[in-house]
């Protein structure tokens, strides 16, 4: 396998800049997920690594070799697409063997390679079938098998599970992660689904308007979002954002206009009096209390999902989404008390959107 290095990568279509100076190093054997909203540049970045898009500026190196001017077929990469891209007139075996035959590989080696990949994916019994005889999940396994038999240096995945139903998507993401662990292959995985990225990747790179908003282990982006963009994208349901003004009252930090206590020790954080800030609280980090305790809220909508209940509630100053694992008999119009877990609250500068960090020392 191999490392992948991107240095000041830029991509423009005329005056439109899609990727704006991305620097990223992916280690040998690492599984990295590129995530972000539509139009953020993640698929374009993947296609530039594959050689399917020209690079406007910067350099891409695979295993230490700059590949800017090397055609796709010589980069020793394999790509799995959203659309499967199987040949309908060929059997599963022939689809998986196609690239090996183009290399004029001996029949015995082709059969060994296809059999090994099919065994790893649990599709040996499907080798004689044609794509029309397969389910969506089986077709996706064949597409991955076709990539595996090539033994590439780098695997590229472009939203490979987005065409599957919800249950099969959960099953397939487990299989993709298990496959990566067995092969130890360097992998770049593009998805708009932050749950996929959180559960599968060693590291997440969240893109916004062609730049990296934050990169790191999945739980780092969840626990310590660097800015409002990351905080709003990672987590489902999304984080609650409550704008306010920081004030000091009786020696404690509070956020005027939100009705919620600030998460700050005023002696430890550089927050000036009167600064406009945004308080962030994840839905699962609220406690639902009896009426008369905490902050008074009125239940608006209750959504039971089985394992948890999602509650939309209104306070005097804000609308909140709350997730609880308790089985509470709540109805629209009920009065409840809510309180955020103080140690799980986040504070961001309203003007820049950046997370406000504790003063060192």
C-alpha positions in Angstrom: 0.0 0.0 0.0 1.0 3.6 0.0 0.7 7.1 1.4 -1.1 9.9 -0.4 0.1 13.5 -0.1 -1.9 16.5 -1.4 0.0 19.8 -1.4 -1.9 23.1 -2.0 -4.4 21.4 -4.3 -6.6 23.8 -6.3 -9.3 23.3 -8.9 -11.1 26.0 -10.8 -13.6 26.0 -13.6 -13.1 29.4 -15.1 -13.6 31.9 -12.4 -15.3 29.3 -10.1 -12.9 27.9 -7.5 -14.1 24.5 -6.3 -11.0 23.4 -4.3 -9.0 26.1 -2.7 -5.5 25.1 -1.4 -6.1 21.8 0.3 -3.1 20.3 2.2 -3.5 16.7 3.4 -1.4 13.7 4.1 -3.0 10.2 4.3 -0.8 7.6 5.9 -0.1 4.2 4.5 -3.0 1.9 5.5 -5.2 4.8 6.8 -8.9 5.0 6.1 -9.9 8.7 5.6 -13.4 9.9 4.9 -14.0 13.2 3.1 -17.3 14.6 4.2 -19.2 17.8 3.8 -22.3 19.3 2.1 -23.0 19.1 -1.6 -20.7 21.4 -3.5 -17.9 21.4 -0.9 -15.3 19.8 -3.3 -15.0 16.3 -1.8 -15.8 14.4 -5.0 -13.7 16.7 -7.1 -10.8 16.1 -4.8 -11.2 12.4 -5.0 -11.4 12.5 -8.8 -8.2 14.5 -8.9 -6.4 11.8 -6.9 -7.8 9.3 -9.4 -6.7 11.3 -12.4 -10.2 11.8 -13.6 -10.0 15.6 -13.1 -7.0 17.8 -14.0 -5.3 19.7 -11.2 -5.4 23.5 -11.6 -2.5 24.0 -9.2 -0.6 22.0 -6.5 0.7 18.4 -6.5 -0.5 14.9 -5.6 1.9 12.2 -4.7 1.2 8.5 -4.2 3.8 6.4 -2.5 6.2 9.4 -2.8 5.7 9.8 -6.6 4.1 12.9 -8.0 1.3 11.7 -10.2 0.0 15.0 -11.6 0.9 14.1 -15.2 0.5 10.3 -14.8 -2.7 8.8 -16.4 -5.3 7.1 -14.3 -4.4 3.5 -15.5 -0.8 3.9 -14.4 -1.5 5.3 -10.9 -2.2 1.9 -9.4 -5.4 3.0 -7.8 -8.9 1.3 -7.8 -12.1 3.2 -7.6 -15.6 2.1 -6.4 -18.4 4.3 -7.7 -21.9 5.1 -6.5 -23.4 3.6 -9.7 -21.6 0.2 -9.5 -20.6 0.5 -13.2 -20.8 -3.3 -13.9 -21.0 -4.7 -17.4 -24.5 -6.1 -17.7 -23.6 -8.7 -20.4 -20.8 -10.2 -18.3 -21.0 -12.6 -15.4 -19.8 -11.6 -11.9 -16.6 -13.6 -12.5 -16.0 -11.8 -15.8 -16.7 -8.4 -14.3 -14.2 -9.0 -11.6 -11.6 -10.5 -13.9 -11.9 -7.8 -16.6 -9.0 -5.6 -15.5 -6.8 -8.5 -15.0 -7.4 -9.8 -18.5 -6.5 -6.3 -19.8 -3.1 -6.8 -18.2 -2.7 -10.2 -20.0 -2.5 -12.0 -16.7 -2.3 -15.8 -16.7 -5.7 -17.6 -16.4 -4.6 -19.4 -13.2 -3.6 -16.1 -11.5 -6.9 -14.5 -12.6 -8.9 -17.4 -11.1 -6.9 -17.2 -7.9 -7.4 -13.5 -7.6 -11.1 -13.5 -8.3 -11.7 -16.5 -6.0 -9.8 -14.7 -3.1 -11.7 -11.5 -3.5 -15.0 -13.3 -3.9 -14.3 -15.3 -0.7 -13.4 -12.1 1.3 -16.8 -10.6 0.2 -18.9 -13.7 0.6 -19.9 -13.8 -3.1 -18.3 -17.0 -4.4 -21.8 -18.4 -5.0 -22.7 -15.5 -7.3 -19.7 -15.8 -9.7 -21.8 -17.3 -12.5 -24.7 -14.8 -12.3 -25.1 -11.6 -14.2 -25.7 -8.2 -12.6 -29.4 -8.2 -13.4 -29.8 -11.3 -11.1 -28.2 -9.5 -8.1 -29.6 -7.3 -5.4 -28.2 -3.8 -4.8 -25.9 -5.0 -2.0 -24.6 -7.9 -4.1 -23.8 -5.6 -7.0 -21.9 -3.3 -4.6 -19.9 -6.3 -3.4 -19.1 -7.2 -6.9 -17.9 -3.6 -7.6 -15.7 -3.7 -4.5 -14.4 -7.2 -5.6 -13.4 -5.8 -9.0 -11.3 -3.2 -7.2 -9.8 -5.7 -4.7 -8.5 -8.1 -7.4 -6.3 -5.4 -8.8 -4.3 -5.2 -5.5 -4.0 -1.4 -5.9 -1.9 0.9 -3.7 -4.9 3.1 -2.9 -8.7 2.4 -2.8 -11.0 5.3 -3.7 -14.7 5.2 -2.8 -17.2 7.7 -4.2 -20.4 7.5 -2.1 -20.6 3.7 -2.8 -23.5 3.1 -0.4 -25.9 6.0 -1.2 -28.1 3.9 -3.6 -28.8 1.2 -0.9 -31.7 1.2 1.5 -31.1 2.2 5.1 -30.8 -1.3 6.6 -28.5 -2.6 3.8 -26.4 0.6 4.1 -25.7 -0.1 7.8 -24.8 -3.7 6.9 -22.5 -2.7 4.1 -20.6 0.0 6.0 -19.8 -2.7 8.6 -18.5 -4.9 5.8 -16.5 -2.2 4.2 -14.8 -1.4 7.5 -14.2 -5.1 8.2 -12.7 -5.5 4.7 -10.4 -2.5 5.3 -9.2 -4.0 8.6 -8.4 -7.3 6.8 -6.6 -5.7 3.8 -4.9 -2.9 5.6 -5.4 -0.8 2.5 -5.0 2.9 2.1 -8.5 4.2 1.5 -10.2 7.5 0.7 -13.9 7.4 1.1 -16.2 10.2 0.0 -19.7 10.5 1.6 -22.2 13.1 2.5 -23.4 10.9 5.4 -21.6 11.9 8.5 -22.8 8.8 10.3 -21.0 6.7 7.7 -17.9 8.7 8.2 -18.0 8.6 12.0 -18.5 4.8 12.1 -16.0 3.8 9.4 -13.0 6.2 9.2 -9.8 6.4 11.1 -9.8 10.1 10.3 -12.5 12.5 9.0 -11.7 15.5 6.8 -14.6 17.9 6.7 -14.6 20.2 3.7 -16.4 23.5 3.4 -16.4 25.6 0.2 -13.3 23.9 -1.1 -11.2 24.1 2.1 -10.6 21.9 5.1 -12.8 23.0 8.0 -11.3 20.4 10.4 -9.5 17.1 10.1 -9.0 14.5 12.9 -10.3 11.3 14.5 -14.1 11.1 14.4 -14.7 11.7 18.1 -12.4 14.7 18.1 -14.7 16.4 15.5 -17.7 15.4 17.7 -16.3 16.4 21.1 -14.2 19.4 20.0 -15.6 21.0 16.8 -13.2 23.7 15.7 -15.9 26.0 14.4 -19.7 26.4 13.8 -19.4 24.6 10.4 -18.1 21.4 12.0 -20.4 21.6 15.0 -23.4 21.9 12.8 -22.5 19.1 10.4 -21.2 16.4 12.8 -24.0 14.9 14.9 -27.6 13.9 14.2 -29.8 15.6 15.1 -27.7 18.7 14.7 -26.3 20.8 17.6 -28.5 23.5 19.0 -27.1 27.0 18.5 -28.1 29.8 20.8 -26.7 33.3 20.1 -26.2 35.6 23.0 -24.0 38.2 24.7 -21.5 37.2 27.3 -22.1 38.9 30.7 -20.6 38.4 34.2 -23.3 38.2 36.8 -22.3 37.7 40.5 -19.0 36.2 39.5 -20.5 33.7 37.0 -20.5 33.8 33.3 -23.9 33.9 31.7 -25.2 34.4 28.2 -27.7 37.2 28.1 -30.7 36.6 25.8 -30.4 32.8 25.8 -31.6 32.1 29.4 -28.9 29.4 29.6 -25.7 29.5 31.7 -22.4 29.9 29.9 -20.0 27.0 29.9 -17.1 29.2 31.0 -15.0 29.7 34.1 -14.5 33.5 33.7 -10.9 33.1 35.1 -9.9 30.5 32.6 -11.3 31.7 29.3 -10.6 34.8 27.2 -14.2 36.0 26.8 -14.6 39.7 27.0 -17.6 41.3 28.7 -20.2 42.1 26.0 -18.8 39.7 23.4 -21.3 38.3 21.0 -21.0 34.5 21.1 -23.0 31.4 20.1 -23.6 28.6 22.7 -23.7 25.1 21.2 -25.4 22.2 23.0 -25.9 18.8 21.4 -29.5 17.4 21.7 -28.3 14.4 23.7 -26.5 16.6 26.2 -29.7 18.1 27.6 -31.4 16.7 30.8 -35.2 16.7 30.9 -36.4 17.6 34.4 -39.7 18.0 36.2 -41.5 21.3 35.7 -40.2 24.0 38.0 -36.6 22.8 37.7 -34.0 24.1 35.3 -35.2 26.2 32.4 -38.9 26.2 31.7 -39.8 24.8 28.2 -42.9 23.8 26.4 -43.0 20.6 24.4 -43.8 21.2 20.7 -43.3 17.8 19.0 -42.4 14.3 20.4 -40.8 11.7 18.0 -40.3 8.3 19.6 -37.8 6.1 17.7 -37.7 3.1 20.1 -34.1 3.4 21.4 -34.5 7.2 22.0 -37.1 10.0 21.9 -36.5 13.3 20.1 -38.3 16.2 21.7 -38.7 19.6 20.1 -39.3 22.2 22.8 -39.5 26.0 23.1 -38.1 28.1 25.9 -38.8 31.8 26.3 -35.7 32.6 24.3 -35.0 29.6 22.0 -36.3 26.5 20.2 -34.4 23.3 21.2 -34.1 19.8 20.0 -33.5 17.3 22.8 -32.7 13.6 22.6 -33.4 11.4 25.6 -33.1 7.6 26.2 -35.8 7.8 28.8 -39.3 6.6 28.1 -41.2 9.7 29.0 -44.9 10.2 28.5 -44.7 13.6 26.9 -47.3 15.3 24.7 -47.4 18.5 22.8 -48.1 21.4 25.1 -46.6 19.8 28.2 -44.4 22.0 30.4 -40.9 20.5 31.3 -37.6 21.7 32.8 -34.4 21.4 30.7 -30.8 21.9 31.6 -27.7 21.4 29.5 -24.8 19.4 30.9 -22.4 22.1 31.8 -19.2 20.1 30.9 -20.7 19.3 27.4 -21.4 22.8 26.3 -19.5 24.6 23.5 -18.9 28.3 22.9 -18.1 29.9 19.6 -17.3 33.5 18.5 -20.3 34.8 16.6 -18.2 36.9 14.1 -15.6 34.3 13.1 -17.5 31.1 14.0 -14.4 29.7 15.7 -14.5 27.7 18.9 -13.4 29.7 22.0 -10.7 27.7 23.7 -9.4 27.7 27.3 -6.4 29.9 28.0 -3.3 27.7 28.3 -1.6 27.7 31.7 
